[in-house]
Amino acid sequence: MSTRDRILALCVVIVWGVNFVIIRFGLDGIPPFLLGGLRFLFVLFPALLFVPFPKAPLKLLVMYGLAMNFGQFAFLFSAIKLGMPAGLASLVLQAQAFFTLLLCALFFREKIRANHVLGIAVAGGGIAVLAMGQAPAANITALGFILTLCAALSWASGNLVNKRIGSVSPNDRILSVVVWSAAIPILPFFVCSYLFEGPDVIVSSLLNIDLKGVFSIIYLSFLSSIFGYSVWGNLLSRYETWRVAPLTLLVPVVGLAAAWIVLDETLSIAQISGAVMVMVGLLINVFGALIRRPRKPLSSQ
C-alpha cells in the first residue's frame, strides 16, 4: 500500500472513530430520528446530481438502504440518546463482524473456521462483561446497550446485501451505492420522527439549531458517509481485503480515545476488561487464520 493510501486509510479510521463523539454532539439539540433523516438528506443532495445511479437491482438497493442506513443508525442514534456512552458504542458496534460471519454461514453457507468460533466466544464474553458493567447506571443504559447490538446486527445485514450487490453488479462504484441508497431511509426517518418525536420537537429543533448541530450534520453526511465510504471502497477495490479490512480495528480505539478526551468518558475496571476481551476477539477473528501450525520436520531415512 502506498504512503498516500496509508494516510487516506488512517484519515478514514479517524473520521469513523470520532464519528461517535459527533453523534453525541448532534443529539444534544436534535432528536435521533430527525438527525438520521437530515444526515441522509444531505448525503443524497447534491451528490445525486453528480453520481450515476447504480446498476444494482432496485430491490437490493432498497434492502441495503433499510438495513445499513435506516436500521443501523436508527438504533445507534437512539442508543446513544438513551445513555449508551459514545466510546463504548464504537466498540460494541464492532459486533457486526461476528454477526456478519454468522449470517454469511446461514445464508451463503460460508465456512466458519476455528479462529472465528474462538473470536466470537472471546468477544461474546467481553460483551457480557460490558453488559454487566452497565448495571449501576440503571435500565436506560441497558436499553442503550441492547439497541447498539441491534445496530450491529443491522450493519451485518447490510453487509450481506452489499455482498449480494457485488455478485450481481460487480462494476458498480461503491460511491453510487452509498449516495443513492441514502434516498431509502430519508422518508422512514422523517415519518418516525413525526410519530415518535412529534412535530413540535421537529420545528423547535430546526428553528433553534446551533453551530454544533450544523457541524454534526455536515460531518456525518460528508465526512463520515461520502468521504469515508468512497475512500474505503476505493481502497478495497485496489488492494487485497486483508490489507485494508483489519484497519477498522482501530476505529473503536479512536472512538474510546476521542470520547475520553472530548466527553470525559471513563471506563470502570470491569468495562476495560470487557473492552479488551472484545478487541482480542476481533483480533483472533481477523488474524487467527494466519497462525499456522508448525510443520513437523521430515524424518531422515
HUQUITA-V442303 format. One record per residue. N is the residue number from 1. PHI is phi in degrees with one decimal (999 if undefined). BURIAL is b if it has 9 or more other C-alpha atoms within 8 Angstrom, else e. Layout:
n = (N;N)
phi = (PHI;PHI)
burial = (BURIAL;BURIAL)
This chain:
n = (1;2;3;4;5;6;7;8;9;10;11;12;13;14;15;16;17;18;19;20;21;22;23;24;25;26;27;28;29;30;31;32;33;34;35;36;37;38;39;40;41;42;43;44;45;46;47;48;49;50;51;52;53;54;55;56;57;58;59;60;61;62;63;64;65;66;67;68;69;70;71;72;73;74;75;76;77;78;79;80;81;82;83;84;85;86;87;88;89;90;91;92;93;94;95;96;97;98;99;100;101;102;103;104;105;106;107;108;109;110;111;112;113;114;115;116;117;118;119;120;121;122;123;124;125;126;127;128;129;130;131;132;133;134;135;136;137;138;139;140;141;142;143;144;145;146;147;148;149;150;151;152;153;154;155;156;157;158;159;160;161;162;163;164;165;166;167;168;169;170;171;172;173;174;175;176;177;178;179;180;181;182;183;184;185;186;187;188;189;190;191;192;193;194;195;196;197;198;199;200;201;202;203;204;205;206;207;208;209;210;211;212;213;214;215;216;217;218;219;220;221;222;223;224;225;226;227;228;229;230;231;232;233;234;235;236;237;238;239;240;241;242;243;244;245;246;247;248;249;250;251;252;253;254;255;256;257;258;259;260;261;262;263;264;265;266;267;268;269;270;271;272;273;274;275;276;277;278;279;280;281;282;283;284;285;286;287;288;289;290;291;292;293;294;295;296;297;298;299;300;301)
phi = (999;-69.3;-60.7;-59.3;-70.5;-62.5;-65.5;-62.4;-62.7;-64.8;-62.1;-63.5;-58.8;-65.4;-59.6;-70.3;-71.2;-69.6;-47.8;-71.3;-68.4;-64.3;-59.6;-58.8;-61.4;-63.0;-72.0;-65.1;-126.5;-129.7;-67.4;-56.7;-67.7;-65.5;-61.4;-62.8;-63.3;-66.5;-56.6;-78.3;-61.4;-88.5;-73.2;-73.5;-106.4;-94.7;-59.4;-62.0;-74.4;-118.8;-105.6;-67.9;-68.4;-66.7;-87.4;-62.8;-55.9;-58.6;-58.5;-69.2;-63.3;-65.2;-61.5;-62.9;-62.8;-72.1;-79.3;-72.7;-95.4;-77.3;-60.5;-58.9;-85.9;-63.7;-69.4;-65.8;-62.2;-65.2;-60.9;-66.5;-63.0;-91.5;117.0;-72.9;-58.1;-58.7;-63.4;-66.9;-60.0;-63.6;-83.5;-63.6;-62.2;-69.5;-60.4;-56.2;-62.3;-78.1;-60.6;-62.9;-58.1;-66.2;-68.7;-64.7;-65.8;-74.4;-97.8;-111.4;56.9;-74.7;-77.3;-95.8;-90.6;-61.1;-66.8;-66.8;-60.8;-64.5;-61.8;-62.2;-63.5;-66.3;-66.7;-62.5;-62.7;-64.1;-64.7;-63.3;-63.2;-63.5;-62.8;-68.9;-72.3;-86.3;-53.0;-62.9;-92.4;75.9;-73.1;-64.2;-66.8;-61.8;-64.8;-61.2;-63.7;-64.0;-64.3;-65.7;-63.8;-64.4;-63.4;-62.6;-65.5;-64.4;-60.1;-62.0;-63.0;-63.3;-61.9;-64.0;-64.7;-62.3;-62.9;-67.5;-59.6;-63.3;-80.5;-95.6;-141.4;-66.8;-91.5;-67.8;-75.9;-60.6;-63.7;-63.2;-66.3;-61.6;-68.4;-77.8;-71.7;-66.9;-70.9;-68.3;-83.7;-60.9;-63.5;-57.1;-63.9;-69.9;-64.8;-63.2;-62.3;-64.9;-75.3;-102.6;-102.7;92.1;-62.3;-64.6;-66.2;-61.4;-62.2;-63.2;-64.4;-72.5;-73.3;-108.6;-62.6;-108.1;-61.5;-64.4;-67.5;-62.6;-61.2;-61.9;-63.7;-62.9;-63.2;-65.2;-77.7;-89.9;-78.5;-67.8;-89.0;-67.5;-65.8;-59.8;-72.3;-68.6;-65.4;-64.1;-63.6;-64.3;-64.6;-64.9;-76.8;-108.5;-128.9;-61.4;-57.3;-67.3;-79.4;-102.2;-54.7;-60.8;-64.4;-66.0;-63.0;-80.2;-59.7;-65.8;-63.9;-64.7;-61.5;-65.1;-66.0;-64.1;-65.6;-68.0;-73.3;-88.9;-101.3;60.7;-78.8;-123.1;-113.4;-75.0;-58.3;-63.8;-67.4;-62.2;-61.1;-63.4;-62.6;-63.1;-62.4;-62.5;-63.7;-63.0;-61.2;-63.5;-63.4;-62.4;-62.0;-81.9;-106.1;-59.4;-69.9;-78.9;-81.6;-99.9;-69.2;-62.8;-74.5;-75.7;-64.1;-68.5;-76.6;-74.0;-87.5)
burial = (e;e;e;e;b;b;e;b;b;e;e;b;b;b;b;b;b;b;b;b;b;b;b;b;b;b;b;e;b;b;b;b;b;b;b;b;b;b;b;b;b;b;b;b;e;e;b;b;e;e;b;e;e;b;e;b;e;e;e;b;b;b;b;b;b;b;b;b;b;b;b;b;b;b;b;b;b;b;b;b;b;b;b;b;e;b;b;b;b;b;b;b;b;b;b;b;b;b;b;b;b;b;b;b;b;e;e;e;e;e;e;b;e;e;b;b;b;b;b;b;b;b;b;b;b;b;b;b;b;b;b;e;b;b;b;e;e;e;e;b;b;b;b;b;b;b;b;b;b;b;b;b;b;b;b;b;b;b;b;b;b;b;e;b;b;b;e;e;b;e;e;b;e;b;b;b;b;b;b;b;b;b;b;b;b;b;e;b;b;b;e;b;b;b;e;e;b;b;e;e;b;b;e;e;b;e;e;e;b;e;e;b;b;b;e;b;b;b;b;b;b;b;b;b;b;b;b;b;b;b;b;b;b;b;b;b;e;e;b;e;e;e;b;b;e;e;b;e;b;b;b;b;b;b;b;b;b;b;b;b;e;e;e;e;b;e;e;e;e;b;b;b;b;b;b;b;b;b;b;b;b;b;b;b;b;e;e;b;e;e;e;e;e;e;e;e;e;e;e;e;e)
